[in-house]
Amino acid sequence: MKRALGVCYYPEHWPEDRWAIDAAQMVETGLTWVRIGEFAWSRLEPSEGDFQLDWLARAIDVLGAAGLQVILGTPTATPPHWVLEKHPDMLAVDAEGRARGFGSRRHYCFSHEGFYQESRRITRILAERFGKNPYVVAWQTDNEYGCHETTVSYSNAARTAFQDWCAQRYQSTDALNRAWGNIFWSMEYDRFDQIGLPNLTVTEPNPAHVLAFRRFSSDQVVRFNRGQTEILRQHTNAPLIHNYMGRVTDFDHYDVGADLDIASWDSYPIGFLSDRLEGTPEHKAHYLRQGDPDMQAFHHDLYRTVGKNRWWVMEQQPGPVNWAPYNPAPLPGMARLWAWEAFAHGAEAVLYFRWRQAPFAQEQMHAGLLRPDAESAPALTEVRQVATELATMPEVGTTKARVALIFDYVSCWAWEAQPQGADFDMFRLAFETYRAARRLGLSLDIIAPHAYLRGYDLVLAPGLLETPETLQNFKGMALIGPRTGSKTAELCIPLPMGPNIKDLNCTVSRVESIPPTTRIALENGGTFLHWFEELDGTADITLRTKDGKPAIMHTDGLHYIAGWPEADTYVEILEGLATTAGIPTQRLPDGLRVRDSETHRFWFNYNPSEITYQGKTLKAADLLIEDLA
């Protein structure tokens, strides 16, 4: 598929005589895709059964006739007030027992059967009307599942559905009690309807109960999404997409993605730097107007896997956003750089959010490609430049990397349920592993725990709840841990104790979490932080702590790491493993990143100043593309 640009557009926000003007300007800019409809339920059905679809049909005709391909969204992220009046108990409930009210968006509980049927009904109405429309070339289900912490709900509907889920999973309360260890503190149940939700307990709830509830909550998202995809597939052959978010791990994206054709995500590098990423004040100041040099790339590689090698950016930041604690403008060049970085990682399309900045409501301070007065915003020129470059450059196919990073959503929930330390976060550990590899100039594939490992020379498996079976027979180089294989699927300590890797005679005998002010010194001058495990066994010791304890143990290519390396230490460890595996590395200057595609090598300068490396000079917020032929 030819790489392309697009934009998100809201025809219901503007006079109808403006639509053709906007469509013509989009085409003149070089855009070919336009997403519409995902928030328009109140205009599509102002009251129950009063369907007003003609305006949407006219908008699709105007956009399509201008030469644009339409992505039509199901509007279920914003049910109108009459739906709430019909189903007053449909709201999600937070962990403190408070209902999440009407007045913004995502005001529904995934477990509410009434709203689930309403979502299927409006999906069917749209699919019947527009499923064969030649201008509707793709469909988006809902919008940003999990955004605003809306996956996990403690409603009555969720409690009833969870009880049924437990009955299906465990079959008997005896089996559930054994799996969860409910003999502890006399937590045993006689009937499934006795099981409550793991909130508002006197002290921490049973972590196995919490993990089961998180699995259930994820399954509810999968069920909700499938309820729409089943209907859409009856009426259209167009690809089905969902737009995921950055650092949202509340549900298993692999499971949701199994029912879709393409994964997409909403990329806001500057907003995420401020709002969703750890970092020193110096780091955040340096990348204030560019975003972290690895955050966007991490999600590109993650969602490429979720989408089974088909993925898009459905929303790309064009300017200041409205929702982060601070919202600076991007440096000139970043709107172009971000798009090209997505294409370098295999994106089929990049859509900017949004076409025109709204002068009203919650997102009126969120920039678009046009200002509120319809004049050009700064990013528009950069979008035109990218469109011109795409038209003159051959396709850049993706290629399989030599390094793989295993990322697991269940492990995220497990360590949230029982972190054993305020700093242990699965996403953060995986991200810092990815960052260390990127600092060495390595391209990575992010893969699911069940993925085949054949063809990879180095596999990184940080912090996995269970050791994947695929690692047990892996013959290449692998770095496993910390914490991998330390618990069962029900979040209990396994016997024998982890990591339980065949042929690797290594056992975690004790763990400790350490505060940010403390470090575990290593014999090579490096350090561990946050977490340390004491290891027993006869496996060879690759690295020791300064006081002689094993820090890394290995048998052949399988290495187990006992701690969370500090950033520079992580780079040194991965550099040694990559060299042993025959993978070339290069220590890149801060802010410079490289990505290899099938045909080209892309250099990205995330720095606010010019940089020279190996004879290449890149201006601030600029990129360089080399032909590998």
Secondary structure, DSSP 8 states (H G I E B T S, - for coil): ---EEEEE--GGGS-HHHHHHHHHHHHHHT--EEEE-TT-HHHH-SSTT----HHHHHHHHHHHHTT-EEEEE--TTS--HHHHHH-TT-S-B-TTS-B--SSSS--S-TT-HHHHHHHHHHHHHHHHHHTT-TTEEEEE-SS-TTTTT-S---SHHHHHHHHHHHHHHHSSHHHHHHHHTTTGGG---SSGGG---S-S-SS---HHHHHHHHHHHHHHHHHHHHHHHHHHHHH--S-EEEEE-TT--SS-HHHHHTT-SEEEEEE-HHHHHHHS----HHHHHHTTTT--TTHHHHHHHHHHHHTTT-EEEEEE--S--SSSSS-----TTHHHHHHHHHHHTT-SEEEES-SB--SSSTTTTS--SB-TTS-B-THHHHHHHHHHHHHHS--------SEEEE--HHHHHHHHHS-SSTT--HHHHHHHHHHHHHHTT--EEEE-TTS--TT-SEEEE-S-SS--HHHHT--SEEEE-SSTT-S-TTS---SS-TT--TT---EEEEEEE--TT--EEBTTS-EEEEEEEEEESSSEEEEEBTTS-EEEEEETTEEEE-EEE-HHHHHHHHHHHHHHTT-------TTEEEEE-SSEEEEEE-SSS-EEETTEEE-TTEEEEEE--
